């Protein structure tokens, strides 16, 4: 009981264990000091591993692509009085993405057409038509695709959408270097440098943590 009262920060399980093993306060304190040292060492090792894993994930992040689901017209959905040309410009469509048309089925549908029919708001007899009100279309190949609403004069009123599907997502724009900066290295060199930097950061952090 005396030991428990002396060291209130030790958890109950540890207290019971220590009380069973140690009869003197000196013995107990030595044990506690060893225990604390091991704990600190273990937590440092865990931290180093966590930092290394996070750094590796960040280094490889630009190479990973995540499929995006584009809701056409965002919260406005597929309807009249919306600028789908402007909407398409704010989205980047990549093979593997999905576009979703959401609309009331009483008033609208989705018709996929070719370029000339798109321009003329013409719906050919063999055109593919979607009518579910929540049509999910997989963007499975690169290139342009054209969609319009086949009801009434909705296409003429702006209910048409052209998108261009890219094979792969273009690299994220890099911040402009200052004017007196040296010219950028080749793409291959850049890639090596990027990975080297990540490795250097991991090493530096690991050393810093171990020194602490
Ligand atoms: Cu319509």
Boltz pocket constraint, residues with backbone or C-beta under 6 A from the ligand:
constraints:
  - pocket:
      binder: B
      contacts: [[A, 79], [A, 107], [A, 108], [A, 109], [A, 149], [A, 150], [A, 151], [A, 154], [A, 159]]
      max_distance: 6.0
